Amino acid sequence: MNDTLRPNKAELEFLSLAYNRFYDLFEEVMNDNFWKKDECYRYSKIKDGFSVYVEIMHYEPIKFVLEQIKKKRPPMESEIGSDLFRFIRNVVIHFPFYDSWNNVWINKNLSNWNKEGQFIDRFLRKYSGKGEVKYRFWEEDKKLMTYLSIQFPNSYTDIDKIYLKDVLTEKEGTKFSFILMKKIMDTQVIK
């Protein structure tokens, strides 16, 4: 019977570590000093944040939250909170050739180098040509509203290099992503 309660013992152990790590990364990324650090250092922390979040997405209650967002929130918010963040995580983890956000790129050949039809390939086939999605976020402590665009690639071919920086800017895009991830994760936290 204890295995049916959520979170169970294994989930609780995983979630405690994952949430603590993500919240530490969130605090660091949202601090202005973070953006003055070396681009390799920033990239390492950003990769970790996306990785932790995507692992947390496997937790069933988070999947439920993403489904609710799809029904109740603005268009594309659920897809960004799931598919886009998973795409970014997969690119930065499966192609560890890059040492800064602005250098990361992918194309059809690279995404299918081993096997066609994996998640990165499916994502790019589905979202290429979808255009731009505009967002804004508020940083309460700075009394600052930031506007940004998520730009899905126009095309997905063997020769087109799709840079992460063109999909989502490093600073504003990362801050927006971490804020949205945190909002989704916070739905499972009892204060």
Helices and strands as residue ranges (DSSP letters): G 2-4, H 9-30, G 32-36, H 39-56, H 60-72, H 77-79, I 80-84, H 85-94, G 101-103, E 105-106, H 108-111, H 119-127, E 132-139, G 140-142, E 144-151, E 162-163, H 164-167, H 171-186
